[in-house]
């Protein structure tokens, strides 16, 4: 059986009808007259996604000086938080010397806007955060997005020295 990509459907009360965006995908991967089992997934909401982005922006605007220089943009702060909270892919590379590992770390820092690298001895560890883009077939489903949102909220609140509820309240006002 071929590997099928998720498609989005609307329930009409009688049939599941693919959305206009999903129709070409359905035409390519489904055979007429065949049976397919569907799995219901809860869609991420635009409201929750936008709320999360407002939370990160609010924290970014209130970073203490000693942290502000580490994060030149809101996106860099969000990527770092996702990686720090474990919502990332992690790779390890072993080098002959610490110097080689540091050269590699410099390369990652200069060439990537999302990944982070840390060197211990001759080992470089690279973290690339999971994408939170909001579109069909996102890397994060509803549950994982909500969990990542809460974890990052707690980390950001700790970084700026406020309670998560206060950060959420202030971000709500700003949004």
C-alpha positions in Angstrom: 0.0 0.0 0.0 1.3 3.4 -0.9 2.0 6.0 1.8 -0.8 8.5 1.8 -0.6 12.2 2.8 -3.3 13.8 4.9 -6.1 15.6 3.1 -8.7 17.9 4.5 -12.4 17.2 4.0 -15.7 18.8 4.8 -18.6 16.7 6.2 -21.7 17.6 4.2 -24.1 15.5 6.3 -23.9 12.8 3.7 -20.4 12.6 2.4 -16.8 13.7 3.2 -15.9 16.2 0.4 -12.3 17.2 -0.1 -11.6 20.9 0.2 -10.5 22.7 -3.1 -6.9 22.7 -1.8 -7.0 19.0 -1.1 -8.8 17.8 -4.3 -5.6 17.5 -6.5 -3.9 15.5 -3.8 -7.0 13.2 -3.5 -7.1 12.7 -7.2 -3.5 11.6 -7.2 -3.5 9.3 -4.3 -7.0 7.8 -4.0 -8.4 5.2 -6.4 -12.1 5.5 -7.2 -14.3 2.8 -5.7 -11.6 1.8 -3.1 -12.2 1.9 0.6 -10.1 4.1 2.9 -10.1 4.4 6.6 -10.1 7.9 7.9 -8.7 9.2 11.2 -10.2 12.3 12.6 -7.6 14.9 13.7 -8.3 18.1 15.6 -7.2 21.1 13.5 -5.0 23.7 15.2 -6.8 27.0 15.5 -5.5 30.2 14.0 -6.5 31.9 17.3 -4.3 29.7 19.4 -1.4 30.0 16.9 -1.7 33.9 16.9 -2.0 33.9 20.7 1.3 32.0 20.9 3.1 34.3 18.6 1.8 37.3 20.6 3.2 35.6 23.8 6.6 35.2 22.3 6.6 38.9 21.1 5.6 40.1 24.5 8.4 38.2 26.2 10.8 39.4 23.5 9.9 43.0 24.2 10.5 42.4 27.9 13.8 40.4 27.9 16.4 41.6 30.4 19.4 43.2 28.8 21.7 40.2 29.5 19.4 38.0 27.4 18.2 40.5 24.7 21.6 40.5 22.9 21.4 36.7 22.5 18.1 37.0 20.5 18.2 39.5 17.7 14.7 38.6 16.5 11.4 37.3 17.9 11.8 34.2 15.7 15.3 33.4 17.1 13.9 33.6 20.6 11.0 31.2 19.6 13.3 28.8 17.9 15.7 28.7 20.9 12.7 28.1 23.3 11.3 25.3 21.2 14.7 23.6 21.1 15.3 24.2 24.9 11.9 22.7 25.6 12.6 19.6 23.5 10.5 20.4 20.5 13.4 19.8 18.0 15.5 17.3 16.1 18.8 16.7 17.8 22.0 15.6 16.1 25.4 14.9 17.5 28.7 15.1 15.5 32.0 13.9 16.9 35.2 15.6 15.7 38.9 14.8 16.0 39.5 17.9 18.1 37.7 20.5 20.1 38.9 23.1 17.6 37.2 21.2 14.7 34.0 21.1 16.7 34.2 24.8 17.4 34.7 25.5 13.7 31.6 23.5 13.0 29.7 25.4 15.7 30.7 28.7 14.1 29.5 27.4 10.7 26.1 26.4 12.1 25.7 29.8 13.9 26.5 31.7 10.7 24.6 29.5 8.2 21.4 28.7 10.0 18.6 31.0 11.2 16.9 28.3 13.1 19.4 25.7 14.4 21.5 25.9 17.5 24.8 24.3 18.3 26.8 23.7 21.5 30.2 22.1 21.8 31.4 20.0 24.7 35.0 18.7 24.3 35.1 17.4 20.7 31.4 16.8 20.3 29.0 19.2 18.6 25.3 19.0 19.4 22.9 20.6 17.0 19.2 21.3 17.7 16.8 22.2 15.0 13.3 23.2 16.3 10.2 21.5 15.0 8.3 23.8 12.6 5.2 25.4 13.9 4.0 26.6 10.6 0.2 26.7 10.3 -0.9 25.0 7.1 -2.1 21.7 5.8 0.0 18.8 6.9 1.8 20.7 9.7 4.8 19.1 11.5 3.0 19.8 14.8 -0.5 18.5 15.3 -3.0 20.2 17.7 -1.9 18.3 20.8 1.8 18.8 20.3 1.4 22.5 19.4 -0.6 23.1 22.6 2.0 21.3 24.7 4.8 23.2 23.1 2.9 26.4 23.6 2.6 25.8 27.3 6.2 24.7 27.7 7.5 27.7 25.9 5.2 30.0 27.9 6.6 28.7 31.1 10.2 29.1 29.9 9.6 32.6 28.6 7.8 33.7 31.8 10.8 32.4 33.8 13.2 34.2 31.6 11.5 37.6 32.1 10.7 37.0 35.7 6.9 36.9 35.7 4.2 34.3 36.3 2.9 32.6 33.1 -0.6 33.9 33.7 0.8 37.5 33.8 2.7 37.0 30.5 -0.5 35.5 28.9 -2.6 38.4 30.2 -0.1 41.0 28.9 0.2 39.3 25.5 -3.6 39.3 25.3 -3.7 43.1 25.8 -0.9 43.6 23.2 -2.7 41.3 20.6 
